[in-house]
């Protein structure tokens, strides 16, 4: 009787372990969220409109800024959490590093003669 109870307990625990593991196995840990769309980039009240496009793990895009017009991003990378890109225009290259959370990201930008400055971007459309 004691052996039968122990065997029943063992089978029940094994069944629970299988049930508990199923949702984890169903998740796709390789999927990276899509950051495509138009993002309003704001630094102390204004900056520009960022347009991002994702194709798999490749990111491209432009930012439209006042007198500078439309500038292409380069060196863009996104690991599913952090977004990095650079913009080059007069007087040099600006670097953007941010943490993405859904339709918003917060980060820092820096460039020639400019200290690291915090910015916020909110997705306007996909």
C-alpha positions in Angstrom: 0.0 0.0 0.0 2.8 2.4 0.9 4.6 1.7 -2.4 1.4 2.3 -4.4 1.0 5.7 -2.6 4.6 6.7 -3.3 4.2 5.7 -6.9 1.0 7.7 -7.2 2.7 10.7 -5.7 5.7 10.4 -8.1 3.4 10.2 -11.1 1.4 13.2 -9.9 4.5 15.3 -9.4 5.8 14.3 -12.9 2.5 15.3 -14.4 2.6 18.7 -12.7 6.1 19.3 -13.9 5.1 18.6 -17.5 2.0 20.8 -17.3 4.1 23.7 -15.7 6.8 23.5 -18.4 4.4 23.6 -21.4 3.9 27.4 -21.4 7.6 28.0 -21.3 8.3 25.6 -24.2 5.5 27.4 -26.2 7.2 30.8 -26.0 9.4 32.0 -28.9 12.5 33.3 -27.2 14.1 34.2 -30.5 11.4 36.7 -31.6 12.3 40.4 -31.3 9.6 43.0 -31.0 8.9 45.0 -34.1 9.9 48.7 -33.6 8.7 49.7 -37.1 6.7 52.8 -37.4 6.8 56.6 -36.8 8.1 57.8 -33.5 7.9 61.3 -32.2 11.4 62.0 -30.7 11.4 64.6 -28.0 14.3 66.3 -26.3 13.3 69.1 -24.0 10.0 69.6 -26.0 11.0 68.9 -29.6 13.4 67.2 -31.9 12.0 65.3 -34.8 10.1 62.4 -36.3 11.9 59.1 -36.4 10.8 56.5 -39.0 12.0 52.9 -38.4 11.6 49.9 -40.5 12.5 46.3 -39.4 13.1 43.4 -41.7 14.0 40.4 -39.5 16.9 41.7 -37.4 17.8 44.5 -39.8 16.7 48.0 -38.9 16.8 51.1 -41.2 15.2 54.4 -41.0 15.3 58.2 -41.2 14.8 61.1 -38.8 13.3 64.4 -40.0 14.6 67.4 -38.1 13.7 71.0 -38.8 16.3 72.7 -41.1 18.3 69.5 -41.5 15.5 67.7 -43.4 15.5 63.9 -43.6 18.6 62.1 -42.4 19.3 58.4 -42.8 20.2 56.3 -39.7 23.2 54.1 -39.7 24.8 51.5 -37.5 21.3 50.7 -36.2 20.9 47.7 -33.9 18.1 46.3 -31.7 18.4 43.3 -29.4 14.8 43.2 -28.4 15.3 45.6 -25.5 17.9 48.2 -26.4 17.9 50.3 -29.6 21.1 51.9 -30.8 21.6 54.1 -33.9 23.7 56.9 -35.2 22.9 60.0 -37.3 25.6 61.9 -39.2 25.2 65.6 -40.2 27.0 68.9 -39.6 28.8 69.2 -37.2 29.3 65.4 -36.8 27.8 62.1 -35.6 25.1 61.8 -32.9 24.7 58.5 -31.0 21.4 57.4 -29.7 21.0 54.5 -27.1 17.7 53.7 -25.6 15.6 51.1 -23.8 12.4 50.2 -25.7 9.2 49.4 -23.8 6.2 48.8 -26.2 5.3 52.1 -27.9 7.8 54.2 -25.9 11.5 54.3 -25.4 13.7 56.4 -23.2 17.4 56.9 -23.8 20.4 59.2 -24.2 21.8 61.0 -27.2 25.2 62.5 -27.4 27.2 64.2 -30.1 30.1 66.6 -30.8 30.2 69.4 -28.3 27.0 68.1 -26.6 26.8 66.3 -23.3 24.7 63.2 -23.0 21.0 64.3 -23.1 17.9 62.3 -22.2 15.2 61.9 -24.8 11.8 60.2 -25.0 10.2 58.7 -28.1 6.6 57.7 -28.5 5.3 55.6 -31.4 2.7 57.6 -33.4 1.9 54.9 -35.9 3.0 51.5 -37.2 
